[in-house]
Amino acid sequence: MIKNVLVVLALLGLLVMFLPIVNNFQERSELSELATDYVNGSIKDLNSPNVVTSVIVTYRGLDTLGEVTVLFLATLAVGFLLKKKALKTEKKEATENLKTTSTFLAALVMVLGIYIFSHGHLTPGGGFQGGVIIASGFLLLILADINLKINHTIIQLVESFSGVFYVIIGAVGLVLTIGFLNSRIIPLGEFGNLFSAGSIPIIYSLIGLKVGAELTNIIDTMEGE
Amino acid sequence: MLYSLIIGIALLLVGIFAMLTQKNLIKIILGFSIADTGVHIIIVSLGYLKDKTAPIIDSAVQASEAASKVVDPIPSALVLTAIVIGLAVTAVMLSFVVEMYRKNKSLNINDYQELKW
């Protein structure tokens, strides 16, 4: 009883804390100074039509590096906690139809993922979204075929290489004295082309591969449970 | 957007309510995910500008007047980060639950008294 009262009190306290936000809420009609700078800088300095991408990859690149590190640590923790056991293969094999269709669909899903992360600077999307889509392709394969073995060596190689190249590309900016993770280390190209916006598409593709590999690893480890 | 702000706060409160009252570990994690989503909606609705479009330059948004036509890109970028971190944290929490269930054969939080005071 006393517990329920405390819960209600805690929620009421939170509500009181949030009320000023709702009460004083005014719909803004102009961008803040920082956001205006980001929008104009993304077009003029970085040649990237998608402003969110240039904020994530260049202006806040260090945050994204930290985020990728957190994701890597989470993968490590999941792998450490759930050591994969030998699967009991009592389950019936999937039918031929299911297997064939899922393989066909998974290939399409992965191509969509690659499209999304390589066009991250042009269209809505990017490395994280593309990586998740690639992992969902692998999830489809795992769900359709219970005995599927995923080659962990390849996953680890892809993950390590994309992580290392991400940091190397960032460090090249330091060597050229432009700044860590600055995307202007290679020519910017023509506005709106696939090969433009400096190193943004390269970094985002590496992030996409890394996220896809990590999430595939998480899914594969959890499959045995 | 006032309505999305209210929806976000409501989701956050529902999630915290679930975390405080539920006994099942999986349901507590579900509560965390709901609260997480609420926070994302709050951040995005604070960055919304009336009658503006997504911050992507294309045929609908000319590069010369982009700054007066798009919503704030910073909250979107923050939320993208937060979603990925939330996913990673949820995966780690779920694997902890799997490990706890394997050791004690119980998902009820009352059976785990070691950290209670």
Interface residues (C-beta under 8 A of the other chain):
Chain A: N4 V7 A10 L11 L14 L15 F18 I21 V22 F25 E27 R28 S29 E30 L31 S32 L34 A35 T36 Y38 V39 N40 I43 P49 N50 V51 V52 V55 I56 R60 D63 T64 E67 V70 L71 L73 A74 T75 A77 V78 L81 L82 T123 P124 G126 F128 F191 G192 V211 I218 T221 M222 E225
Chain B: M1 L2 L5 I6 I9 L12 L13 I16 F17 L20 T21 I42 Y48 L49 K50 A54 P55 I56 I57 D58 A63 A66 A67 S68 V70 D72 P73 I74 S76 A77 L80 T81 I83 V84 I85 A88 V89 A91 V92 L94 S95 F96 V98 E99
